[in-house]
Amino acid sequence: MTTYININGDVRDAASLTVPTDRTFRGAWSFNGDAVDVDMTAALAIQKDTLRAERKPRLDQLDFDFMRALEAGTSTTQIATDKATLRNITDDARLVAATTPDELKALDLATLLGE
């Protein structure tokens, strides 16, 4: 059985290609001669989307905590700071500085937050 790789309509026999073993950034693959490379610009966009999905439950919880603090008349300063940190996580300079897919993949939410 022959396996094919289709990247944007360009279909090639996988047996004749060097293909990444990690499929995390499959949506960022591009053909480069006899190899399949990861387009780091596209991989960055994928990683940012992953971070957005990862942070959503935390932001939802902070929204809840914020409303409870308002109702109780307690300080919301730290909650607002935490929310801003999460919202700005996709602008972290370490994401753009990553030069390999492995470096980029390692920058998950916990790592970027220093947890």
Contact map, one row per residue, 1 for C-alpha under 8 A:
1110000000000000000000000000000000000000000000000000000000000000000000000000000000000000000000000000000000000000000
1111000000001110000000000000000000000000000000000000000000000000000000000000000000000000000000000000000000000000000
1111100000001110000000000000000000000000000000000000000000000000000000000000000000000000000000000000000000000000000
0111110000111100000000000000000000000000000000000000000000000000000000000000000000000000000000000000000000000000000
0011111000111100000000000000000000000000000000000000000000000000000000000000000000000000000000000000000000000000000
0001111111110000000000000000000000000000000000000000000000000000000000000000000000000000000000000000000000000000000
0000111111100000000000000000111000000000000000000000000000000000000000000000000000000000000000000000000000000000000
0000011111000000000000000000000000000000000000000000000000000000000000000000000000000000000000000000000000000000000
0000011111100000000000000000000000000000000000000000000000000000000000000000000000000000000000000000000000000000000
0000011111110000000000000000000000000000000000000000000000000000000000000000000000000000000000000000000000000000000
0001111011111000000000000000000000000000000000000000000000000000000000000000000000000000000000000000000000000000000
0001110001111101000000000000000000000000000000000000000000000000000000000000000000000000000000000000000000000000000
0111100000111111100000000000000000000000000000000000000000000000000000000000000000000000000000000000000000000000000
0111100000011111111000000000000000000000000000000000000000000000000000000000000000000000000000000000000000000000000
0110000000001111100000000000000000000000000000000000000000000000000000000000000000000000000000000000000000000000000
0000000000011111110000000000000001000000000000000000000000000000000000000000000000000000000000000000000000000000000
0000000000001111111000000000000001110000000000000000000000000000000000000000000000000000000000000000000000000000000
0000000000000101111100000000000001110000000000000000000000000000000000000000000000000000000000000000000000000000000
0000000000000100111110000000000000111000000000000000000000000000000000000000000000000000000000000000000000000000000
0000000000000000011111100000000000011000000000000000000000000000000000000000000000000000000000000000000000000000000
0000000000000000001111100000000000000000000000000000000000000000000000000000000000000000000000000000000000000000000
0000000000000000000111111000000000000000000000000000000000000000000000000000000000000000000000000000000000000000000
0000000000000000000111111100000000000000000000000000000000000000000000000000000000000000000000000000000000000000000
0000000000000000000001111100000000000000000000000000000000000000000000000000000000000000000000000000000010000000000
0000000000000000000001111111100000000100001001000000000000000000000000000000000000000000000000000000100000000000000
0000000000000000000000111111100000000100000000000000000000000000000000000000000000000000000000000000000000000000000
0000000000000000000000001111100000000000011001000000000000000000000000000000000000000000000000000000000000000000000
0000000000000000000000001111110000000111011001000000000000000000000000000000000000000000000000000000000000000000000
0000001000000000000000001111111000011110000000000000000000000000000000000000000000000000000000000000000000000000000
0000001000000000000000000001111100011110000000000000000000000000000000000000000000000000000000000000000000000000000
0000001000000000000000000000111111111000000000000000000000000000000000000000000000000000000000000000000000000000000
0000000000000000000000000000011111111000000000000000000000000000000000000000000000000000000000000000000000000000000
0000000000000000000000000000001111110000000000000000000000000000000000000000000000000000000000000000000000000000000
0000000000000001110000000000001111110000000000000000000000000000000000000000000000000000000000000000000000000000000
0000000000000000111000000000001111111000000000000000000000000000000000000000000000000000000000000000000000000000000
0000000000000000111100000000111111111100000000000000000000000000000000000000000000000000000000000000000000000000000
0000000000000000001100000000111100111110000000000000000000000000000000000000000000000000000000000000000000000000000
0000000000000000000000001101110000011111011000000000000000000000000000000000000000000000000000000000100000000000000
0000000000000000000000000001110000001111111000000000000000000000000000000000000000000000000000000000000000000000000
0000000000000000000000000001000000000111111100000000000000000000000000000000000000000000000000000011100000000000000
0000000000000000000000000000000000000011111110000000000000000000000000000000000000000000000000000000000000000000000
0000000000000000000000000011000000000111111111000000000000000000000000000000000000000000000000000000000000000000000
0000000000000000000000001011000000000111111111100000000000000000000000000000000000000000000000000000100100000000000
0000000000000000000000000000000000000001111111110000000000000000000000000000000000000000000000110000000100000000000
0000000000000000000000000000000000000000111111111000000000000000000000000000000000000000000000000000000000000000000
0000000000000000000000001011000000000000011111111100000000000000000000000000000000000000000000000000000000000000000
0000000000000000000000000000000000000000001111111110000000000000000000000000000000000000000000000000000110000000000
0000000000000000000000000000000000000000000111111111000000000000000000000000000000000000010000000000000000000000000
0000000000000000000000000000000000000000000011111111100000000000000000000000000000000000000000000000000000000000000
0000000000000000000000000000000000000000000001111111110000000000000000000000000000000000000000000000000000000000000
0000000000000000000000000000000000000000000000111111111000000000000000000000000000000000110000000000000000011000000
0000000000000000000000000000000000000000000000011111111100000000000000000000000000000000010000000000000000000000000
0000000000000000000000000000000000000000000000001111111110000000000000000000000000000000000000000000000000000000000
0000000000000000000000000000000000000000000000000111111111000000000000000000000000000000000000000000000000001000000
0000000000000000000000000000000000000000000000000011111111100000000000000000000000000100000000000000000000001000000
0000000000000000000000000000000000000000000000000001111111110000000000000000000000000000000000000000000000000000000
0000000000000000000000000000000000000000000000000000111111111000000000000000000000000000000000000000000000000000000
0000000000000000000000000000000000000000000000000000011111111100000000000000000000000000000000000000000000000000000
0000000000000000000000000000000000000000000000000000001111111110000000000000000000100100000000000000000000000000000
0000000000000000000000000000000000000000000000000000000111111111000000000000000000000000000000000000000000000000000
0000000000000000000000000000000000000000000000000000000011111111100000000000000000000000000000000000000000000000000
0000000000000000000000000000000000000000000000000000000001111111110000000000001001100000000000000000000000000000000
0000000000000000000000000000000000000000000000000000000000111111111000000000000000000000000000000000000000000000000
0000000000000000000000000000000000000000000000000000000000011111111100000000000000000000000000000000000000000000000
0000000000000000000000000000000000000000000000000000000000001111111110000000001000000000000000000000000000000000000
0000000000000000000000000000000000000000000000000000000000000111111111000001001100000000000000000000000000000000000
0000000000000000000000000000000000000000000000000000000000000011111111100000000000000000000000000000000000000000000
0000000000000000000000000000000000000000000000000000000000000001111111110000000000000000000000000000000000000000000
0000000000000000000000000000000000000000000000000000000000000000111111111111000000000000000000000000000000000000000
0000000000000000000000000000000000000000000000000000000000000000011111111111000000000000000000000000000000000000000
0000000000000000000000000000000000000000000000000000000000000000001111111100000000000000000000000000000000000000000
0000000000000000000000000000000000000000000000000000000000000000000111111100000000000000000000000000000000000000000
0000000000000000000000000000000000000000000000000000000000000000000011111110000000000000000000000000000000000000000
0000000000000000000000000000000000000000000000000000000000000000000011111111000000000000000000000000000000000000000
0000000000000000000000000000000000000000000000000000000000000000000011001111110000000000000000000000000000000000000
0000000000000000000000000000000000000000000000000000000000000000010011000111111100000000000000000000000000000000000
0000000000000000000000000000000000000000000000000000000000000000000000000011111110000000000000000000000000000000000
0000000000000000000000000000000000000000000000000000000000000000000000000011111111000000000000000000000000000000000
0000000000000000000000000000000000000000000000000000000000000100110000000001111111100000000000000000000000000000000
0000000000000000000000000000000000000000000000000000000000000000010000000001111111110000000000000000000000000000000
0000000000000000000000000000000000000000000000000000000000000000000000000000111111111000000000000000000000000000000
0000000000000000000000000000000000000000000000000000000000000100000000000000011111111100000000000000000000000000000
0000000000000000000000000000000000000000000000000000000000100100000000000000001111111110000000000000000000000000000
0000000000000000000000000000000000000000000000000000000000000000000000000000000111111111000000000000000000000000000
0000000000000000000000000000000000000000000000000000000000000000000000000000000011111111100000000000000000000000000
0000000000000000000000000000000000000000000000000000001000100000000000000000000001111111100000000000000000000000000
0000000000000000000000000000000000000000000000000000000000000000000000000000000000111111110000000000000000000000000
0000000000000000000000000000000000000000000000000000000000000000000000000000000000011111111100000000000000000000000
0000000000000000000000000000000000000000000000000010000000000000000000000000000000001111111100000000000000001001000
0000000000000000000000000000000000000000000000010011000000000000000000000000000000000011111100100000000000000000000
0000000000000000000000000000000000000000000000000000000000000000000000000000000000000001111110100000000000000000000
0000000000000000000000000000000000000000000000000000000000000000000000000000000000000001111111110000000000000001000
0000000000000000000000000000000000000000000000000000000000000000000000000000000000000000001111111000000000000000000
0000000000000000000000000000000000000000000000000000000000000000000000000000000000000000000111111100000000100000000
0000000000000000000000000000000000000000000100000000000000000000000000000000000000000000011111111100000100100000000
0000000000000000000000000000000000000000000100000000000000000000000000000000000000000000000111111110000000000000000
0000000000000000000000000000000000000000000000000000000000000000000000000000000000000000000011111110000000000000000
0000000000000000000000000000000000000000000000000000000000000000000000000000000000000000000001111111101100000000000
0000000000000000000000000000000000000001000000000000000000000000000000000000000000000000000000011111101100000000000
0000000000000000000000000000000000000001000000000000000000000000000000000000000000000000000000000111111100000000000
0000000000000000000000001000000000000101001000000000000000000000000000000000000000000000000000000111111110000000000
0000000000000000000000000000000000000000000000000000000000000000000000000000000000000000000000000001111111000000000
0000000000000000000000000000000000000000000000000000000000000000000000000000000000000000000000000111111111100000000
0000000000000000000000000000000000000000001100100000000000000000000000000000000000000000000000100111111111100000000
0000000000000000000000010000000000000000000000100000000000000000000000000000000000000000000000000000111111110000000
0000000000000000000000000000000000000000000000000000000000000000000000000000000000000000000000000000011111110010000
0000000000000000000000000000000000000000000000000000000000000000000000000000000000000000000001100000001111111111000
0000000000000000000000000000000000000000000000000010000000000000000000000000000000000000000000000000000011111111000
0000000000000000000000000000000000000000000000000010011000000000000000000000000000000000100000000000000000111111100
0000000000000000000000000000000000000000000000000000000000000000000000000000000000000000000000000000000000111111111
0000000000000000000000000000000000000000000000000000000000000000000000000000000000000000000000000000000001111111111
0000000000000000000000000000000000000000000000000000000000000000000000000000000000000000100100000000000000111111111
0000000000000000000000000000000000000000000000000000000000000000000000000000000000000000000000000000000000001111111
0000000000000000000000000000000000000000000000000000000000000000000000000000000000000000000000000000000000000111111
0000000000000000000000000000000000000000000000000000000000000000000000000000000000000000000000000000000000000111111
